[in-house]
Amino acid sequence: MSEINESDSPAPAAAADASDPLAELRRERDEMQDRYLRKTAEFDNYRKRVERERREHADQAVVDLLQSLLGVVDDFDRALTIEAGPEAEGYRKGIELIHAKLQDVLKRHGVRPIEAMGADFDPNVHEAVMHESSADHRDGEVIGELRKGYMLGDKLLRPAMVKVAKA
């Protein structure tokens, strides 16, 4: 007969896993790797959120500055509508030059005026401050512009204040 050696018989797997230091180390390694991957993903999300918020703050600062400049543009527009005598022609030319430079700066930064006159009233870009009955214009047509409106790219920077015709 042959002898059976205890080392040749397979040991129960559950008993080996419980006391096996290698299995315990593998489990710890897997847990640590899982925690590492989660922390890496959390940090990546945090970094993206901070970057997005930084861009939003910078964009808002630009919008605030441009809106402040639009008040100056309005003042220049009003100054250019005033009729002056020949003695003030030099001042008028200076105002026209400054106005042109300011318009150029706005244009370079993507600011463009809203063309309101003759257009149909659009509450998304116009602010109706007056209605006037008019037989010469269609109902809802913009017949007067009290303050220019401006767009910054596709975003409304300031609505145009308009007078709208009523049939």
Residue, then its C-alpha position, 0 to 999 in steps of 0.5 A: m500500500s502507499e502511504i498518504n503524505e499530509s503535505d500532498s493533500p489539498a488544504p481547505a481554501a477558507a482556512a488558508d485565506a484566513s491565515d494567509p498573510l499574502a491574501e491579506l496584503r492583496r486585500e489591503r492593496d486592492e483597498m488602497q488602490d480603490r481609495y487612491l483612484r477615488k481620491t484622484a477622481e475627487f481631486d480632478n473634479y475639484r480642479k475642474r470646478v475651481e477652473r470653471e469658477r475662476r473663468e466665470h469670475a473673470d468673465q463677470a469682471v469683463v462684463d462689469l467693466l464693459q457695462s461701465l464703459l457703455g455709460v461713457v459711450d452713451d455720453f459720447d453719443r449724446a455729445l455728438t448729437i449736439e449742434a455746435g457752431p464753427e468755433a466748436e468744430g475742433y472740439r467736435k472732431g476731438i470727441e469724434l476721434i475719442h468716440a471712434k477709439l472707444q468703439d474700436v476697443l469695444k469691437r476688439h473685445g467682441v462687443r457689438p451694438i444691437e440694430a434696433m431701428g426698424a426691427d420687430f420688438d424682441p423682448n430678449v434684446h429690447e426693453a420697451v419704455m414707450h409705445e406710440s400709435s403710428a399709422d406709418h409703421r407696423d405693430g411691434e416695430v421699433i420706431g425709436e431708440l432711446r439707448k443703444g443695446y449691446m451684445l458680447g458675443d452671443k450674450l446680451l450685455r445690455p438691452a436696447m431701450v426702445k419706443v415701439a409702434k402700436a397699430 
